[in-house]
């Protein structure tokens, strides 16, 4: 898990990570919204996050976010990132963003 450098968080428990990913925690602070970046379908990182954190299939994940947004339970859905490079660029550019990346592909800060 990687967050934007300006995000005021240094440690999250698995329970806290689930809340962020499920859209239950929508703000890091009163002025900084959570921006969830997740790889597009078929990416290995997405499969791991869906299985381990969400404990959902791809279809359940999509249905969950549609219901969450239409019920007013979340202001935004997770942002799909087709390419790993796109995910890194958005993570760097968007304060409050959080993403899951393969540790083998981590770039030095």
Secondary structure as UniProt FT lines:
FT   STRAND          2..3
FT   TURN            5..6
FT   HELIX           14..21
FT   TURN            22..23
FT   STRAND          27..29
FT   TURN            30..31
FT   STRAND          32..33
FT   STRAND          35..39
FT   TURN            41..42
FT   HELIX           44..48
FT   HELIX           49..54
FT   HELIX           58..70
FT   TURN            71..72
FT   STRAND          79..81
FT   HELIX           84..93
FT   TURN            95..96
FT   STRAND          97..99
FT   HELIX           103..105
//
